[in-house]
Amino acid sequence: MFSEVIVDNISKIEDYAARNDSIMIDFANEYIGGGTLNWGCVQEELLFLIYPEFYVSLLLFEKMEHHEAIGLEGARRFADYSGYDFHSKFDKTNVESLESKD
């Protein structure tokens, strides 16, 4: 009746995105991208940095109401990071995403 739910406090949420049976849910901010272009450096902002195609959504969506959600799919992961908050840093380029998917 219910789908399997896995709680993992070790892996990063984006590490599960490559699996076909998983989705990422981010509920950090009423504005898509959070503080991506100015002051933020946590979950949502880090996701936008490693999935740069998400930046297009900043142009398309306004402030969400409490009953709204935005779904984004098909973005490729171009990088990885280590750390969190203002201790985060670029780790490596995600080569698999840069390769052609013909």
C-alpha contacts under 8 A as a table, 3 or more apart, distances in Angstrom:
res1	aa1	res2	aa2	distance
8	D	11	S	6.28
9	N	12	K	7.97
11	S	15	D	6.68
12	K	15	D	5.39
12	K	16	Y	7.60
13	I	16	Y	5.89
13	I	17	A	7.33
13	I	24	M	6.66
14	E	17	A	5.14
14	E	18	A	7.90
14	E	24	M	6.95
14	E	47	L	7.55
15	D	18	A	6.79
16	Y	19	R	5.64
16	Y	22	S	6.45
16	Y	23	I	7.55
16	Y	24	M	7.71
17	A	20	N	7.58
17	A	22	S	6.22
17	A	23	I	6.09
17	A	24	M	6.45
18	A	22	S	7.90
19	R	22	S	5.71
26	D	43	Q	7.86
26	D	44	E	6.80
27	F	30	E	7.87
28	A	34	G	7.20
28	A	43	Q	7.58
28	A	44	E	6.63
29	N	32	I	6.63
29	N	33	G	7.54
29	N	34	G	5.30
30	E	34	G	7.33
30	E	63	K	5.71
30	E	64	M	5.15
30	E	65	E	7.09
30	E	66	H	7.72
31	Y	34	G	5.36
31	Y	62	E	6.74
31	Y	63	K	4.82
31	Y	64	M	6.21
32	I	57	S	7.25
32	I	58	L	6.45
32	I	61	F	7.14
32	I	62	E	7.70
32	I	63	K	7.34
32	I	64	M	7.86
32	I	70	I	7.99
33	G	36	T	5.32
33	G	44	E	5.90
33	G	45	E	6.07
33	G	48	F	6.72
33	G	55	Y	7.60
33	G	58	L	6.78
34	G	40	G	6.91
34	G	44	E	6.24
34	G	45	E	6.43
35	G	38	N	5.41
35	G	39	W	5.23
35	G	40	G	4.23
35	G	41	C	7.42
35	G	45	E	6.42
36	T	39	W	6.92
36	T	40	G	5.65
36	T	41	C	7.29
36	T	44	E	7.50
36	T	45	E	4.69
36	T	48	F	7.04
37	L	40	G	7.64
40	G	45	E	6.07
41	C	44	E	7.83
41	C	45	E	5.38
41	C	46	L	6.28
41	C	84	Y	7.53
41	C	85	D	4.94
41	C	86	F	6.02
41	C	88	S	7.80
42	V	45	E	5.52
42	V	46	L	5.80
42	V	84	Y	6.35
42	V	85	D	4.84
42	V	86	F	7.90
43	Q	46	L	5.26
43	Q	47	L	6.21
44	E	47	L	5.13
44	E	48	F	6.39
45	E	48	F	5.18
45	E	49	L	6.39
46	L	49	L	5.05
46	L	50	I	6.46
47	L	50	I	5.39
47	L	51	Y	5.91
48	F	51	Y	5.01
48	F	52	P	5.48
48	F	53	E	7.74
48	F	54	F	5.79
48	F	55	Y	6.64
49	L	52	P	5.53
49	L	79	A	7.73
50	I	77	R	5.57
50	I	78	F	5.48
50	I	79	A	4.77
50	I	80	D	6.07
50	I	81	Y	7.83
51	Y	54	F	5.91
51	Y	75	A	6.30
51	Y	76	R	5.96
51	Y	77	R	4.82
51	Y	78	F	6.05
51	Y	79	A	7.51
52	P	55	Y	5.71
52	P	77	R	7.78
52	P	78	F	7.39
53	E	56	V	6.13
53	E	75	A	5.87
53	E	76	R	7.36
54	F	57	S	5.62
54	F	58	L	7.67
54	F	72	L	7.63
54	F	75	A	6.97
55	Y	58	L	5.51
55	Y	59	L	7.68
56	V	59	L	5.66
56	V	60	L	6.90
57	S	60	L	4.97
57	S	61	F	6.04
58	L	61	F	5.96
58	L	62	E	7.81
61	F	64	M	7.96
64	M	67	H	7.84
64	M	68	E	5.73
64	M	69	A	7.02
65	E	68	E	5.31
72	L	75	A	7.61
76	R	97	S	5.78
77	R	80	D	7.95
77	R	94	N	6.55
77	R	97	S	5.85
78	F	93	T	5.94
78	F	94	N	4.87
78	F	95	V	7.22
78	F	97	S	5.77
78	F	98	L	6.73
79	A	90	F	7.51
79	A	91	D	7.36
79	A	92	K	5.72
79	A	93	T	4.28
79	A	94	N	4.63
80	D	90	F	6.33
80	D	91	D	5.29
80	D	92	K	5.36
80	D	93	T	6.31
80	D	94	N	6.50
81	Y	88	S	6.62
81	Y	89	K	5.50
81	Y	90	F	4.55
81	Y	91	D	4.37
81	Y	92	K	6.88
82	S	88	S	5.49
82	S	89	K	5.62
82	S	90	F	6.65
82	S	91	D	5.85
83	G	87	H	5.42
83	G	88	S	4.04
83	G	89	K	6.46
84	Y	87	H	5.33
84	Y	88	S	4.47
85	D	88	S	5.73
94	N	97	S	5.85
94	N	98	L	7.00
95	V	98	L	5.15
95	V	99	E	6.56
96	E	99	E	5.51
97	S	100	S	7.76
